[in-house]
Amino acid sequence: MWFGRSIKMILIATALFPPEPVVSANLSFDIATSLSIEDEVVVVSPRPTRPSGMIFDKEYRSNYSFRHVVLESYTCPQSSVFGRFKESHSFGKYIKKYIESNHENISVIYANVWPLFAQKVLLKVAYKYKIPVVLHIQDIYPESISKKVKFFGALINQAFLPVDRYNLQKACKVVTISEQMKKYLAQTRLIAENKITVIRNWQNDDAFTVLQAKDNVQEDKEFCFLYLGSINPTAGVDLLIHAFGKANFKKTCLMIAGDGSDKQKCIQIAEGYEKRIEFIQVTPEQVPKIQSMADILLLPLKKGVAGTALPSKMTAYMFSGKPIIASIDMDSEVADIIEHNSCGWVIEPENEQQLIKCMDVALKMNQGDLEMMGERALQYATKNLSKEFNLTKLISIIKDSKREVKSC
């Protein structure tokens, strides 16, 4: 008994969940599966909608070792600021109703939900019923929005930063994905650093079979630059297309794998160049195989994005054991990881000429040097980004929060 209540379940509130083929969905699934070995677990999530444009079979529910409750909240897969705010607020209201109806049976909540309003509503109702919350922060809001708005960014921060500060202060534990984010959140949200734990987003590393370069070498094989991930406004895929289209490369191709709101725009840009630029669909199961076919993996982000986000594709890239070209903020943690481990190149974001020069350098390198860079990427991933290492840490935090709730 705790506070006179019968504690029965761990609640996982997640904005994304399978069959959505995105990293946060798989993280929540892995967490629920692991926790359900010893505990009763309930997962609440909205209807699947990500990535934008993907059509899901209505029969998406499966038999799990835990209970999955699909909430009929409003969803907005398109990149719309007001639509996303409405989505977050709606999901928060549905979560609130679920917690109010079941609070006597909830021992702890793991929350990976939409910022900022879904987080606030969840934390407010959890605080009311003295339920500890482990809050997972994948991106920093409102800064991720304010940096994109040239004239009103300061007003956005002034209006919404107090909301996020409230959220993090009310959480029992905060989990984030990089040391850079941890320090920034502690300073700007006025919370102690020891309240925040860095846990890297993981992939299913068992699925990554790194093919040795010597097994893939073909006499007339095209040199392949690959981008695999969401094609959205912050991804910078248009930069890759323009740079490749304008470069004078021989026997090379640019492959873009994924979906997103900017995909049709990028296809139209590619049609303006008479170059080998291919767009393909990809499922999570196909990621290791497709990435194994590439010579260089491309990781672009628009200016200002990398400081408040660690792209999930970085983990999958490094487990593939391939060199990486990152067009990204030079002071970001991604840049530091690539440069410190000598597993690729880092250039300024949105710099077309630098990207062309860097791609040319990679194209002219001998195969042995490329293999060595890829091996260093794999070594770092194995040591720091594995599912076993990071999932175990997160499960411990959730269980410890349940047991030590009186001290939160």
N, C-alpha and C positions, 0 to 999 in steps of 0.2 A: 504493500500500500504506500501511496505517496500523496500527501495532502488529502488523505481520506478517499483517494480514488483508486480504482482497479486499473492498473496499467497493462495494456494488452498489445498495442501495435506501434510500429514505426510508420509514420506517414511520409511518403515521398511526393512532394509537389513539384512537378516538372513541366516546363513549357513545351518540351519536345520529347517525343517517345517513339519507339518503333511502331509502325514501319517507316517512319521518317529516317532517311539515310544520312543523318547528320551527326556530328560528334557528340553534342550534348544529349541527344536521344539515346545513343549507345552508352554513354556514361551512366545515365539514370537507369537504364536496363541492367547494366552490370552491377550497379550498387544494389538495386532491388533484388537481383538474383542472389548476390552474396549474402545480404542481410537475411533473406528468407530461409537460409539454412538453419538458423537458430531462433529467428524471431518471426512474429506475424507482421507482414508488410502489406501496406496498401499504397498503390500509386494512383495519383489523380493527375490527369493531363487533359488538354483540349483535343479536339479532333485533329488528325494529322493534316498539315498543310505545307510543310517545308520539304524541299525548296519550292519557291514559287513556280507554278506551271506544271508541277508534277501531279499526276492524277492517281489517287489511291482507291483501291478496291474497297467497297463499303464493308466487306468482311475482313477488316484488318485486325480484329481482336483474335488473340491466340490463347492457348492454355499455358499459363505461367505457374510458377511455384508461389506466386503472390497474387493478390487481388488487384485488378486494374479497373479503375473507374474513369470513364471518358466523360468529361464535363462539356455541356453544350454551350460553351461561352463563344463570344464573337471572335472571329479570327481574321487576320489581315496579312496574308503572305507577301503582298506587294510592298515595295519600299515606299511607304507613305508615312510621314511623321504623325499626322493626326490619326490615321488608321491604326498605327502601331500603339499610340496612346490609348485609343479606344479599346484595342485588343487587350492591353495590359490591365486596364481598369475593369473590363468585363471578366477576365480570368480571375482577378483578385476577388471580385464579388462572389463568384461561384466557389472559390476556395474557402472564403469566409463562411458561406452557408454550410459547407461540408464540415469544417472544423467545429462550428457551433453545434452541429448535430451529433458530433462524435468526440468532442473534446475529452470526455471522461475516459476514453479508451486510448488516447494518444500519449505516448511516452516521450517522443521527440519528433521533430519535423526536419527533414532534409529538404531544402528549397533551392531549386535552380529554375527560377521563374522570370518572366519578363520584368525588366525595370520600367519605370520606377514604382508605378502604382500598384501592380500586383504584389510586389515585395512589401510595400507599406501596409496594404490591407492585411496581408498574411501575418506580418509581424505584430501589427496592432491587436489582432484578435488572439494570436498566440500569447502575447504578453498579458492580455486580459485573463486568460485561463492558466497562466504560469507554465506554458509549454515551451521548453527550450527549442531554439531554431538554429540549425547549422545552415548558414546562408552562403551559397556558392556564387561568386562573382566572376563572370566570364568576360565582361567588358565594363568599362567605367562610364557611367552616365551621371550627369548630363554632358560631360565633356566630349563624349563621342559625337554628340549632335552639335554642340556649340562650336566646335572647331570647324565644322562644315558651313557654318552660317557666318558670313563675313561681318555683317553689320550688327546683328542681334545676339552674337555669341555671349557677350558679357551679361545681357539681360536674361538669357536662358540659364546661365550658371547661377545668377542671383535668385532666380525664381525656383529652380529645382535642386540646387546643391543641398539646401537644408533638408529636402525630402530624403536624399540618399544618405546624408549624415544621420538622420533619424533611423533609417533602416539598419545601417551598420552598427549603430550604438545599441539598438534593441536586440540584435542577434546575440545568441550565446557564444557562437563561434563563427568566424568568417573564413572562407576558403577562397583563395584566388590562384591564378595560374602562372604568376611570375614574381620574382623578387622586386622588380621595378614597380609593379602594380601594388605590391604589399607596402612598400615604403611610401608611395604616393597616397594610398588610401589612409594609412596611419596618420600622415601629416595633415591631409585635407579634411578627413572625417573626424579628427580629434579622438582617435582610439589608440590603445596601446598596441604596439607591434606584436606582442605575445598573444594577442587575441586572434591574429591572422596567421593562417598556415598556407604555405605555398604547396600546391599539389598540381603537377602537370597533367594536362589532358592526355589521355592515352588512346592508343588504337589497339586493335586486336593483333598484337605483334606476332602471335603464332601464325597468322595468315600471311606474313611477309616472308616469302621465300626469295632470298636475294640470289639472283642468278649470276654466276661468275661471268665476267666480261668476256673471257675467252670462249665461253659457250655461245655467246650472242654475236660475236664478230662475224660479219659476212663481207665478202670482197666488195660488193657494190651496194652495201647497206647505206641508206640515207642517215645522216646525222640528225637525231631527233631532239628538238627542244619541246618540253611538255609542261603545260599548266594543267593542274587538276584541282578543281575546287569550285566554289560558288562564283558565278559570273554576275557580280553586283556592282553598284556604283563605287564602292570603296576598294574593290579588288584590283583595279588598274589593268584589266585584261586588254583594254583598248591600246595601252602603251605597248604591250607585247606585239600586237598586230601591226601597228604602225612601224615599229622598229624593224621587225622581221620583213615587212613588206618593202621597206626602203633599202634594206641591206642587200649587198650583192653576194649572197652566199650560194655556193654550188653544192648539189647533192644534200640538201637539208630540207627538213620539214618542221613546221610548227603545229603541234597537236594541242587542242584545247578540249579538255574533258570536263563535263559538268553542265549544270543548268543554273538559271537565275534570271533576275529581272532585266539584265542588260544583254542577254544572249543574242536576241535578234538584232540589236544595235551593233554588236560586235561582228555578227555574221555579215551585215551590210558593209561594215568597214573592210572586212577581209575580201569581199567581192570586188573591191576597188583595186586590188593588187593581183597581179598575175603570178602569184607564188603558191607554193604547196602549203596551204593552211587548212587544217581539217578539224571539224567539230564533231565530237562523238559523245554519246550518252554513256554513263558509267554507273554501275551499282556498287555498293560497298564491297561485295565479294570480288569484283573485278579490279579494284584499286591496286593490289600488289602486282598483278600480272601486267597491267597497263603501264605502271611506273617502271617496271623492270625492263620495258622495251625502250625507255628513253635514255638518252646520253646525258642530258642536263635537265634538271627540274627548275622551273621558274616560279619565283615567289614575289610578285609585285603587290604593293599597297600604296594608296594615295598618301600624300604628305599629311603628317599629323596623326595618322591612324595607329601606327605601330606603338606609339608611346602609351596608349591605353588599351592595347589589345595584343594578344599573342596568338597568331593564326594557327588554328588547329591542324592545318595541312602540313605545318612544319614537322610534326611528329611522324606523320606517314611518310613524308619525304625522306627523313633521316633513316627510318627503318628500311627504306628501299636501297640504302647504300649507294646513293647517286650524288654527284656534286650539285650544289644549289647556287643559282644566281638570284640574289634578293635585291630588288629595287625598293628600298625601304628606308625609313628614317635612320640616319647614321647613329643616333644615340639610343636606339631601341635595344631591347634584350635579344631580339632575333639577330640583329647585326653583331652583337657581342658574342653570341653562341657560334655563329658561322665563322667569324674572324678568329676567335680564341681557339677553335678546333680545326682551323685551316681546312674546312670542308666545302668551300665555295667562295663566292665573290659577293661583296656588298657594294652597291652603288646608290647614288642619290635617287630618291623617288621622283617619278615623272620626268626623268632626264633621258630623252630618246637617244641622243648621241652617245651618252655613256653606256647605255644598254647595248647599242649596236657594237661598240668597241669591245665590250665585255663578252658578248656572244662570239665575236670574231676570235678573241683570245682563246676561249673555250674550244672553239671549232678547230683551232690549230694545235692544240695540246696533244701530246702523244697519249695513247690509250693507257699506258702504265700509270702516268701521273693522274689521269682522271679516276682510275680505279683506286689509287691511294687516297684521294680526296673522299671518294665515296665510302671507303672503309672507315675513315675517321668519323664520318657522319654516323655510320652504323654503330661504331663503338660508343659514341656519346649517347645515342638513343637507347642502346641496350642497358647502359649504366643508369640513365636518368629518366627515361620516358616510358619504361615498360609498364604494362597493365598491372602485373603482379605487385610491383613496388608501390605504385601510386594508389591503386585500389585498396590495398591493405592499409595504407596510411589514412585514407578517407573513412573506411569502415570503422577504424579505431576511434576517430574523432566523433563520429555519430554515436557509437556505443558509449563512449566516455561521457558525452553530453547527456545521454539518458541517465547514466548512473550518478553523475555529479550535478544534477540539475539545481540542487539547493545552493550551490556556490556560484551560479551564473549571475 
